[in-house]
Amino acid sequence: FNQFSNSPKVNKLINYAKNNYYTVTQTGRKVPRYVQGKRTYCYRGVKKYLIESGLVSANFGAGSRHAYMAKDDLKKEGFKNLLDNPSLSVLLRNPDMAPKGAVMVYRSNDGKSESGHVEIKTEHSGKGGYVSIDESRYAAFGMTTPRNGGKPRRVLIGVMVKS
């Protein structure tokens, strides 16, 4: 994974994503760029970051609206899902162990949203750091803790890296 994580394209991806996920308003306030009202557009942002970095083709994900679709879209671009390897199942319990530059793909599990979520891992394995429409130290996986005995809100379905 070191070759992937330390590649110039992954570094460009992370730098571009960290510096372009927000818009500065006239008052100087930073506002996430891909937010419209209460609805967020994480996949729209991540697509742009991936295209700008050169890791995917310019028509990447055309027609795909939902974040969970990123898994199949990325496979078409030569990415592999680390979750397909049984020896890497630790990633299901601890997404921080994913390599830097991995695209983390989640499906919704709460019955409220069908889109899921997608984000980019920005730090090396063992450290937190993620960006999609905002930047966080924690994976969206943190959103999967069942509340009041209910089902997890999100389920990790893809840890995508380019081979």
Secondary structure, 3 states (H helix, E strand, C coil): CHHHHCCHHHHHHHHHHHHHCEEECCCCCEEECCEECCEECHHHHHHHHHHHHCCCCCCCCCCCCCHHHHHHHHHHCCEEEHHHCHHHCHHHHCHHHCCCCCEEEEEECCCCCCCCEEEEECCCCCCCCEECCCEECCCHHHHHCCCCCCCCCEEEEEEEEEC
